[in-house]
Amino acid sequence: MQAPIIIKIAGSVITDKKSGHPKIDNHNMHVVANILKGFEAPYVIVHGAGSFGHPLAKKTGVDKTVISQAQLLAFARIQELQNRLNHIFCDIMINSGIPAFPAQASSHAVLERGRVVKMETEAISGLLRLKMVPVSYGVPAYDRIYGSAVLSSDQIAPWLAINLGARRMIEICDVGGIYTGDPHIDKDAKIISRINLENYTEIGKYLSGSSAPADVTGGMRQNYFETLDAAKAGIVCQICHFKSLREALDEKPVGTVIDLNR
């Protein structure tokens, strides 16, 4: 089997992340499904939580621990909400002719102090051989120390990329890539089109956390540092606007390309 591609979809693409309650972006989901329709190389999708996870996690503190009965119920509710979001997205994919297979990472992942220490990949490898499209997603999960912590799509994607031997990792979001400032608020921000061994240590100074009020995963800054795990393992990573996904799949240099092999 050809080495797979990991496609990470930001929660801000498939939901209204700034909403205080769960709200899907049906249009964007269909845009992504239409782009992927007919794409035949093996790939895994990992999507973010957006408004289906962040507001409740922030409000109840289950991104840090579970102690009270209210937190236990919130921990359970966020699983249900994320299952619902995943169901909606997979339904759109299947109706577009894509054999999307829900893959709940929190049912088997183990974290320690907020970091993944164990996550099974055998089933995902098998599904890829069957030409299915596993669709995983970020969600709070069991943590050996804290009880619960956020298993973000930012962590899941590079973990899978490394452990599945992926050849590329593409991350799509609602901006064009990595910029010299937050393009949502800085009109003078310039895109950084190429990150390599010469400049990758300097990029962090340009990045900040998410502008969404209820984000619990650190926005583009944290995403970049998580992505470096895959890049340092020799995997070429690309961050671009979701409408440029087709070009990224065709290996065109849209958005920001992170290649630490040269």
N, C-alpha and C positions, 0 to 999 in steps of 0.2 A: 504493500500500500504506500502511496505517496505520502510524504510527511504532511501533516495537517497545517491549516492556518487557524489561528485563534482570532476571532472577531469579537472585540469588546464593544458593547453599545452603552453609552452613558445613560444614566437614568433621566438626564435632562432631555434626551432625544425622544424616548417613548412615553414620558409622563411630563406633566407640568410640575417641575421640581419646586417651583416657588409657591405652589398651592399648599395651603395648610391641611388639606385633606386629599385622599387618593383621587387622582385625576389623570386618565390616560391621554396620550396624544395619538388618537386613532389615525390621523393623516400621516404622521411620521412613521408609524408602524407599517402602514401600507407602502410607503416610499421605500423603506428598507427591504420589505418582502419582495417588491417588484424588482429591485436591483439584484437580489440574490436568486431570483427565479432563473433556473437554467444554468446556474454556476455549478460545475460538476466536480471541482477539486474537493477533497475532504476538508471539512471545517467544523469548528466548535464555536458556538455563540455563548458569550457571557454578558448578561445585561445587568445594569444597575437597578437600584430600588426606587430612586426618585421620590415622588410624593407618596408612594406606597410603603415606604419604610422610614425615611429620615425624620419626619415630624413626630411620629409616635415614639421612636427610639430616643430622640432628643428630649421629649416631654417626660418620659418615664425613667430615663437613665439606664435602659437595658443595654446600651452600647458599652456600659462599664461594669455592670453587675446585675444579678438578680437575687434579691433578698426577700422583699415583701410579697404578699399575695398579689397586689396590684401589678408588680413587676413581672411575676410569673404569668399573669394573664396577658400582659402586654407582649411578653416574649412569645407566647403562643399566638396572639393576634397578628403579630408582624409576620410570622410564618405563613399564616392563612392569607394575609394580604399579598405577600410576595408570590404565593402559589397562584393567587387569583390573577395577578399581573402576568405571571409566566403563562398561565392558561390562555389569557386573552391574546398574548403575542404569538404563542404557538398555534392557536386556532387560526390566526390570520396567515401565518406561514403555511400551515397545512392546506388551507383553502387556496393558497397560491401555488400548490403543487410541490411544496418543500416538506420532506418527512421529518419535521421538527419533533424532538423527543425531550420532554421535560426532565431536567437533571438537578434535583435539589441537593446542593452541596452540604447544607447544614445537617442532613440526615446521617452523614458519615464523616464529616470533617472534625478535627480536634484542634483547638487553639490553645496557646499558652501565652499569657500576658498580651493577648491581642494579635499574636502571630500564628499562622498556620504551621503545625508540626506534623499533621497527618491528614491526608485526603486521598481517597481511593481513585484510581484512574483506569483499572482493568475494564470495568463495564463501558466506560467512554471509549476506550480503544476498540472494544468489541463492536460497539455501535457504529463507530467510524468504518470498520471493515464491512459492516452490513450496508454501508452507504446511507446511514441515518445521520441526522444533524442534531447532536446533543445541544440542549439549550440550558445552561446553568445560570445562576444569578446570585447576587450579593444579598446577604441576610444575616442577622445575628445568629451566632452558633455557640455551641458548648465550649467553654474555656476552663481548663484545668485549675487555674488560679482564681479567676474572677467569677466563675459560674457562667457568665455570658460575655461576649464581646462581638464586635461587628466583623463578620467575615465578608469583606467588601469585594465587589467585582474587581477592584484595583489589585487585590491580592490573588484572587482566584485565577485571573487571566494569565499572569506570568507563571504562577505555579503550574497550571496546565501546560503552558507553552514549553516550559523546561522539562516537565515529566512525561509529556507526550512526544517530545522531540520535534516540536513544531519548527517549520522553516521560516514562518513570519508571524507577526502579531500586528493586527490592524485595530486601532481604537478610533471609533467614530463618536463625535460629540456635536454640540451646537455652535462651535466656533471652528475656525479654519485650521487649527493646530496649536502649537505653542508660540506664544508671543512675548515681546519684551515688556508687556504689561497686561492687565486684564482688558481684553477687547470689548467687554460688556460696558466698561466705564471709561476706558482710556482711548480716545479717538486717534491718538498718535502712536498706539502700540503697533509694532511691526512684527510680522511673522518670522520665526526662526525656521528656515526651510531645511537646514541640515545640522544635525548634532553628531559629532564624532569624537574620537579620542582626544582631539585638541581642545574642544570647548565644552564637553559634557559636564565638567565639574563647575562651570560658571553659570549654568542655566538656572539653578535654584534661586539666585538673587532676583530674577525677573518674575517669579511665581508667587502667588498668594493662595490662600484658602478659597473655598467656594463663596460666591456672592449670595447663594441661597441661604435664607435665614435659619433653616433647620438642618443644615448639612452636618453629618457626623463622621465623614470619611476624609475630610481635608482638601477637597477640591482638586484643581489641576496640579498644585504643588505636590501633594501626597501621591497623586496618580503618576507624576513624572518619576518620583523616586522609586515607586513600586515597579514601574516599567523598566527601570535600569537593571533590575534583577534579571529580566529576560535578555536585555541588550548585552549585559556582561557575560551571558552564557552563549553569546554568538548569534542570537536571534535578531534579525532586522525588524525593527518596530516602526510603525507609522501611525501618526495621530492626525486626523483630518475631519472636515465637516462631513456629516452623514450623507449629504447629497453627492459627495465625491467618492463614495465607497466603490463604485464600479471602477473608477480610475485607479484607486488603490489596489483593487483585486488584480488589475492589469499591470500592476507594478509601475505605474506612472508616479513621478515624484510630486504628488499633491500633498499639501499640508506640511507636516514636519516628519522627516525621516531620521530615525536614530539608528545609526550603524557604527558600532564600536569595533568592527572588524578591520577598519582601515583608518 
